Amino acid sequence: MRAILVSHGQPSEPEVGEAEIAALAQATGPGVLGATLAADGALEAALARAPGAPVVPVFMSDGWFTRVALPRRLGNGAGPLLAPLGTWPALAEVAARWLTEEIAAQCWAAADTTLVIAAHGSGRSPYAALDTRIFADRLARRLRLRALRCGFVEQRPRLVEALSGHGQKAVCLPFFAARRGHVLDDLPEAVTASHFDGLLLAPIGLHHQVPALIARALSGQPEDANHAGHQQRA
């Protein structure tokens, strides 16, 4: 198996993002490399080591970074560019099973439970919120919840609004690829300000089944991970 996993990384601390994507690549399988856009030269080095390898954007939505910045950096030296991880229907399957387990562990009924999906959103592009809501719709079809709401860092409804007024039988699922940035500052602040009293999960991108999910996509490159098909949304 050959592939390159690419994430945004952390410009202020590029080594942190590099360590995270390297760990994900190692967990995915032998021959899989990881690189961030933030670390100077990291993506170019990975391309040199694995020319023509498929590229998996470890992003939660399909926007400027995956449509413009990443293809520009890849040039002609990479193989097929898959759709961003957050847009894969199979990720909703993973999330649905996880939520079912977590709700049952609390001895709650799904029909009495509210789910809040905390996401980034964007004040400049509709794609981030659209991909979040598509993910939410997929979950809604799989889970019989009392309610499902989306809240965003950069657009309305804001996180505080989405997290408010649910009581204890509520779950917040961060629709992020890693535990840094907004997950470490904006989300905790919104939880405190909204008096959210439910269950706060880890970001979906850190779920232990994500490496196997990526490995399956690389083995068969299923329809839901095909970038060209995803671009038809535009």
Backbone torsions as a table, in degrees:
resi	resn	phi	psi	omega
1	MET	NA	126.2	177.0
2	ARG	-124.0	134.2	178.3
3	ALA	-169.5	162.5	174.8
4	ILE	-125.5	119.6	174.4
5	LEU	-91.0	131.7	-177.1
6	VAL	-126.0	128.4	175.5
7	SER	-122.7	172.4	-179.4
8	HIS	-67.9	-43.2	-176.0
9	GLY	83.3	-171.9	-176.0
10	GLN	-128.3	101.1	-175.4
11	PRO	-55.0	-35.3	-178.4
12	SER	-73.3	-28.8	178.5
13	GLU	-138.9	73.4	-173.4
14	PRO	-59.8	-29.0	-179.2
15	GLU	-66.2	-27.4	179.2
16	VAL	-66.9	-50.0	178.9
17	GLY	-64.1	-36.2	178.3
18	GLU	-63.9	-40.8	178.7
19	ALA	-64.9	-39.1	-179.3
20	GLU	-66.5	-47.2	-176.8
21	ILE	-71.7	-29.7	175.6
22	ALA	-66.5	-39.7	178.3
23	ALA	-65.4	-41.1	177.7
24	LEU	-63.9	-42.2	179.2
25	ALA	-62.3	-43.1	179.8
26	GLN	-63.5	-40.5	179.5
27	ALA	-69.3	-25.8	-178.6
28	THR	-72.8	-38.3	177.3
29	GLY	155.3	165.8	178.5
30	PRO	-64.7	143.0	-179.6
31	GLY	86.1	-2.4	179.1
32	VAL	-96.0	127.6	179.8
33	LEU	-108.5	159.8	177.6
34	GLY	-129.3	146.1	177.3
35	ALA	-155.8	153.9	175.6
36	THR	-112.5	158.4	174.0
37	LEU	-74.3	-23.8	-173.7
38	ALA	-78.5	-30.8	-176.6
39	ALA	-82.1	123.9	-175.5
40	ASP	-60.2	119.2	175.6
41	GLY	81.6	-4.3	-175.4
42	ALA	-66.4	-45.3	-179.0
43	LEU	-66.4	-41.3	-179.9
44	GLU	-63.1	-37.7	178.2
45	ALA	-65.9	-40.2	178.5
46	ALA	-65.4	-40.7	178.3
47	LEU	-62.7	-36.9	178.7
48	ALA	-68.5	-33.1	179.9
49	ARG	-78.5	-28.8	-176.2
50	ALA	-135.2	65.2	-179.7
51	PRO	-62.9	136.1	179.1
52	GLY	80.1	2.2	-178.9
53	ALA	-74.6	145.8	174.5
54	PRO	-58.9	147.8	-179.1
55	VAL	-115.9	127.8	178.9
56	VAL	-109.9	111.5	175.8
57	PRO	-75.8	115.0	178.3
58	VAL	-87.5	66.5	178.1
59	PHE	-123.4	156.4	-177.4
60	MET	-92.3	-12.3	178.8
61	SER	-144.5	165.1	-178.2
62	ASP	-103.6	99.3	-177.6
63	GLY	-137.9	-146.7	-173.8
64	TRP	-59.3	-41.5	-177.1
65	PHE	-64.6	-40.1	-177.3
66	THR	-87.8	-23.5	-178.9
67	ARG	-93.9	-26.1	-174.7
68	VAL	-123.1	-60.3	-172.5
69	ALA	-63.1	-48.1	-177.7
70	LEU	-67.0	-51.2	177.8
71	PRO	-57.0	-35.4	178.8
72	ARG	-63.9	-41.6	179.5
73	ARG	-71.4	-33.1	-178.2
74	LEU	-70.3	-37.4	-177.5
75	GLY	61.6	-137.5	-178.4
76	ASN	-103.9	8.7	-173.6
77	GLY	-94.6	1.8	-175.8
78	ALA	-110.8	163.9	174.9
79	GLY	-85.5	-155.8	-178.0
80	PRO	-60.6	141.3	177.6
81	LEU	-98.5	114.2	-179.4
82	LEU	-78.8	165.4	175.5
83	ALA	-67.0	154.1	177.4
84	PRO	-59.2	144.2	-176.4
85	LEU	-51.5	-42.4	-175.7
86	GLY	-65.4	-15.1	-179.3
87	THR	-94.6	-3.3	-178.0
88	TRP	-74.1	126.6	175.0
89	PRO	-55.5	-33.0	-179.0
90	ALA	-64.3	-25.1	177.2
91	LEU	-66.7	-35.2	176.2
92	ALA	-65.5	-33.7	175.8
93	GLU	-62.9	-44.9	177.3
94	VAL	-60.2	-46.1	-178.9
95	ALA	-64.4	-39.9	-179.0
96	ALA	-63.5	-43.1	178.1
97	ARG	-64.7	-41.7	179.5
98	TRP	-62.9	-46.6	179.8
99	LEU	-63.6	-39.9	177.2
100	THR	-58.8	-43.7	178.7
101	GLU	-65.0	-43.5	-177.2
102	GLU	-68.5	-39.8	178.7
103	ILE	-65.5	-41.5	178.5
104	ALA	-65.3	-36.9	-179.7
105	ALA	-64.8	-26.1	176.5
106	GLN	-84.9	-2.3	-176.2
107	CYS	62.1	35.2	175.2
108	TRP	-102.3	160.2	169.6
109	ALA	-96.1	139.4	179.7
110	ALA	-57.6	-36.3	-178.2
111	ALA	-66.1	-14.7	178.2
112	ASP	-104.3	5.3	-171.0
113	THR	-112.5	136.5	174.4
114	THR	-100.5	136.0	176.2
115	LEU	-109.7	130.1	174.7
116	VAL	-115.2	121.9	176.0
117	ILE	-97.1	116.8	-179.6
118	ALA	-95.9	122.3	-174.4
119	ALA	-137.4	174.9	-176.0
120	HIS	-78.4	-51.1	-174.7
121	GLY	69.4	-177.2	179.7
122	SER	-159.8	138.4	175.6
123	GLY	-85.1	-4.4	-175.5
124	ARG	-116.9	-22.5	-175.5
125	SER	-134.7	143.9	178.8
126	PRO	-80.8	-11.4	-169.1
127	TYR	-68.4	-38.5	-177.5
128	ALA	-60.6	-48.8	179.2
129	ALA	-67.5	-37.4	180.0
130	LEU	-61.8	-45.5	179.7
131	ASP	-66.3	-34.8	175.5
132	THR	-63.6	-44.1	-178.2
133	ARG	-70.8	-31.8	174.1
134	ILE	-64.0	-44.3	175.6
135	PHE	-59.4	-44.2	178.6
136	ALA	-62.1	-41.5	179.2
137	ASP	-63.5	-38.7	177.9
138	ARG	-63.7	-39.3	177.1
139	LEU	-67.3	-41.0	-178.8
140	ALA	-61.2	-31.8	178.6
141	ARG	-75.3	-18.3	-176.3
142	ARG	-103.0	-19.8	-175.5
143	LEU	-125.0	136.9	177.3
144	ARG	-93.9	80.1	-175.7
145	LEU	-92.4	160.5	173.0
146	ARG	-67.2	-42.5	179.8
147	ALA	-161.1	157.5	177.2
148	LEU	-138.7	125.8	-178.5
149	ARG	-128.9	151.2	174.5
150	CYS	-114.3	138.7	175.7
151	GLY	-131.8	149.8	-172.0
152	PHE	-129.7	154.5	175.5
153	VAL	-75.6	-41.5	-169.3
154	GLU	-110.7	7.7	177.8
155	GLN	-157.9	171.3	178.8
156	ARG	-87.0	149.1	-4.9
157	PRO	-71.0	136.8	-179.6
158	ARG	-71.1	164.3	-178.3
159	LEU	-56.2	-45.0	-177.7
160	VAL	-59.2	-43.7	179.6
161	GLU	-62.4	-44.8	-177.2
162	ALA	-69.4	-29.4	-176.4
163	LEU	-87.4	-7.5	-172.5
164	SER	-85.8	142.5	166.2
165	GLY	80.1	30.2	-175.6
166	HIS	-109.4	-13.4	-176.0
167	GLY	76.0	-167.1	-174.6
168	GLN	-76.9	-29.6	-175.9
169	LYS	-84.7	71.0	-178.8
170	ALA	-147.8	147.9	179.5
171	VAL	-128.3	134.9	174.2
172	CYS	-109.8	121.4	177.9
173	LEU	-110.1	111.3	177.6
174	PRO	-72.3	121.7	179.1
175	PHE	-90.0	67.3	-178.6
176	PHE	-134.0	158.9	-176.9
177	ALA	-85.6	-22.2	-175.0
178	ALA	-149.3	168.1	179.4
179	ARG	-98.6	79.2	175.7
180	ARG	-161.3	177.6	178.4
181	GLY	58.4	-120.4	-176.2
182	HIS	-62.0	-30.1	179.9
183	VAL	-69.5	-25.7	-177.9
184	LEU	-95.8	-16.8	-179.5
185	ASP	-123.5	-63.2	-175.4
186	ASP	-62.8	-42.6	-177.5
187	LEU	-66.3	-49.8	176.6
188	PRO	-58.7	-38.0	178.3
189	GLU	-63.4	-40.7	179.7
190	ALA	-68.9	-37.9	177.1
191	VAL	-60.2	-44.5	179.8
192	THR	-67.8	-46.1	-176.8
193	ALA	-66.5	-31.2	-177.9
194	SER	-89.0	-7.5	-175.5
195	HIS	59.6	34.8	177.6
196	PHE	-62.4	126.5	-173.3
197	ASP	-117.9	16.4	-178.0
198	GLY	-95.8	-154.9	-176.6
199	LEU	-97.4	125.2	178.6
200	LEU	-104.5	115.8	-178.1
201	LEU	-89.5	169.3	172.8
202	ALA	-73.9	161.2	176.7
203	PRO	-57.3	142.1	-178.0
204	ILE	-58.8	-31.6	179.9
205	GLY	-64.7	-17.0	179.9
206	LEU	-96.3	2.4	-179.6
207	HIS	-60.8	142.5	-173.4
208	HIS	-66.5	-15.2	178.9
209	GLN	-89.4	-5.4	-177.7
210	VAL	-63.8	-43.1	177.4
211	PRO	-57.8	-42.4	179.0
212	ALA	-66.8	-35.2	177.6
213	LEU	-62.7	-44.8	178.6
214	ILE	-65.3	-41.8	-180.0
215	ALA	-60.6	-40.5	178.8
216	ARG	-65.0	-40.8	179.3
217	ALA	-63.8	-38.2	179.9
218	LEU	-71.5	-31.1	-179.6
219	SER	-70.4	-41.7	-177.0
220	GLY	-116.5	-11.5	-174.2
221	GLN	43.5	66.7	-177.0
222	PRO	-64.3	165.6	-176.0
223	GLU	-54.1	-38.5	-174.6
224	ASP	-72.6	-11.1	178.2
225	ALA	-106.4	10.3	-177.6
226	ASN	-86.5	119.1	-173.5
227	HIS	-66.7	-40.0	-177.1
228	ALA	-61.6	-40.5	178.4
229	GLY	-66.3	-35.9	-178.9
230	HIS	-68.2	-32.7	-176.6
231	GLN	-67.4	-14.6	178.5
232	GLN	-64.9	-16.2	178.1
233	ARG	-60.5	-34.8	-179.7
234	ALA	-68.3	NA	NA
